[in-house]
């Protein structure tokens, strides 16, 4: 590939998020020019699936449980007020124990 073609590909496929201090350069990866267009339906399906999980969809039907590890980082994402309250209370109990405010007496 010529220098000008490499430069054009770099300009097209280099990604930089200043706010995050994050950059990604996929310009030297081998994929056809229509790759993203062909992958669009799969990408859309993946994002729709993630939105459903974040909204509280059941991730594993046999266990009938939601997946919510990201709720621990951002309680506003919890799909119900009850789940948000349960997480808040659990975090408070952990902080109380860590800070020595446990309701148990030390018998050592």
Secondary structure as GFF3:
##gff-version 3
##sequence-region A 1 108
A	DSSP	alpha_helix	3	13	.	.	.	ID=ss1
A	DSSP	beta_strand	14	17	.	.	.	ID=ss2
A	DSSP	beta_strand	22	25	.	.	.	ID=ss3
A	DSSP	alpha_helix	35	54	.	.	.	ID=ss4
A	DSSP	beta_strand	58	60	.	.	.	ID=ss5
A	DSSP	beta_strand	65	66	.	.	.	ID=ss6
A	DSSP	three_ten_helix	69	72	.	.	.	ID=ss7
A	DSSP	three_ten_helix	75	77	.	.	.	ID=ss8
A	DSSP	alpha_helix	81	98	.	.	.	ID=ss9
###
